[in-house]
Amino acid sequence: MKKMTKKEARDYVKRWRLVDRVLDEELRQTSIETKFQKMDAAYRMAVGLGFLPKLKALKQETEKEVRQRWLRLKTTHP
């Protein structure tokens, strides 16, 4: 594999910074409705792929840990 020169590396980074600026501007111009539709599509995909039961289990475990911490605080600091 050919090594990149410093100039090629700078040009590469410069191009990707330009891409980032364009994407940022597109995101700013996107309506709330479109953003919501995209979020809803991602949520439905997560449901379809079975990710949500895992998230629900993680949330329940986190809530259990928080309850245990509160119980320890209540019993050690009256």
PEHU-V71152 format. One record per pair of residues at least 24 apart in sequence whose ideal C-beta (glycine too) atoms are under 10 Angstrom apart, sorted by the first residue. I is the first residue (numbers start at 1). J is the second residue. Records with the same first field share a line. If there is no record, write none. Layout:
# PEHU-V71152
I=J + J
This chain:
# PEHU-V71152
none
